[in-house]
Amino acid sequence: MGLFGITIRRVGRRFISSIPALLGVLIFTFLLMRVLPGDPAVFFGAGTNAGQAEIEHVRKQMGLDKPIPHQLLLYLKDVASGKLGNSMTTGQPVLADIKQRLPASLELTFTALFIALVSAVPLGIWAALKAGSLIDHAVRMFCVIGVCVPTFVSGLVLIYVFYYMLGIAPDPTGRLDVFASTPPNITGFLLIDFLIVGDMSGWWASAKQLILPALTMALFVLAPIARITRASMLAALGSEFVRTARSLGLSSWRIVITYALRNAVLPVLTILGIVFSTMLGANVLVEKVFSWPGVASYALNALLSSDYAPVQGFVLLMAAIFVFANLFIDILYSISDPRISIE
């Protein structure tokens, strides 16, 4: 069997081994939502001034009158058949709500991750090449600040500076300006849909709305990527093969890119999998600050309303994305270093 077949088998084993974890996440989230304070029957159906008989009638309609184990079995049966329930807040199936909002969160996350990558990796390499210098200390200080400042604080600061003071950023009220027309819903990603229809003015309007929230998220995840890159590059630059390459008279650029960076990329890939998996769930504050219609703000609104189904669907989505992100990282491992798949 070739390298590709070995990689597929390894990914398949990883996916099968992740199924019990996904099941555990489902059960834990289901039970957690049932012990949180608040009664959905009172909030959505009967109201705070309703009598006990009316509340019980609504609870029966929502299926909350059955024992918890019975409710759990019915929920697992629905999930196995591809149903995540209905949202009491929107009145729509949770799967339809997630399908509508997920592209907004993914577009924000991918853009932020791209900004963080093109900034953090060069910073980490630069700091490693100038270890102990003023540049190295400045990069490390910048990373510390990036981790310490919460996303909602950096988001509000960026809004204040670029929107309120300088006036060069658009109104932070969603994915598009109120005067811009939305493109046909082809992929759900506005930047891609505008390109498909050839509307460059709409593409630019969407890109301007995306810059500040993506930059806010990028500042938060830039620090761990830069620190891991720096540490990995320091280890690679001090290895025997790099010293051998220098003794052979190879150029500094070739040594850094071909030898050091290639061998330092595996820890960076590991942190990328973790960062991407957490960004979708952690960007809830960014979505609230910038009125971004993503899945994180959708789940938060449902949680505040004791709307069980959207929160359970969101947690299941995050767990599935975490699994598939790690499977993708496994594939990148085998590409960057084929010995990993063989081992």
Number of C-alpha atoms within 10 A of each C-alpha: 5 7 14 14 11 15 20 14 13 16 20 13 12 16 15 10 11 17 13 11 14 19 14 12 18 21 16 12 18 22 14 12 17 14 8 10 8 14 15 20 23 20 15 16 17 19 13 11 8 11 11 11 10 15 22 16 16 19 19 13 12 14 14 18 14 12 9 13 10 12 15 16 12 13 19 17 13 13 15 10 9 10 15 22 18 19 20 21 15 12 9 12 17 22 18 13 19 19 13 15 18 21 18 21 23 18 19 27 23 16 20 26 23 14 19 23 19 11 17 26 21 14 24 27 25 18 26 24 17 14 14 10 11 11 16 20 14 12 21 19 12 16 23 14 14 20 15 11 13 16 25 20 14 20 23 17 14 18 23 14 13 14 17 14 11 10 12 11 18 19 16 19 16 20 22 23 17 10 7 11 10 16 20 12 11 12 11 18 18 24 20 15 19 22 14 14 13 12 13 13 12 22 20 14 20 22 16 19 21 24 16 24 31 23 22 24 27 26 25 23 26 26 26 21 24 27 23 22 29 28 18 22 25 21 14 22 21 11 12 10 14 18 13 12 15 14 9 9 9 12 10 11 9 13 20 18 13 12 16 22 20 15 18 21 19 18 15 20 21 17 17 20 19 14 20 21 21 17 23 22 19 15 26 21 20 26 24 19 20 21 15 27 19 27 29 28 22 23 23 18 16 20 17 10 16 24 24 21 23 29 25 24 26 22 19 19 18 19 20 18 16 21 20 18 18 22 19 14 20 22 20 15 20 17 15 15 15 15 11 13 20 12 6
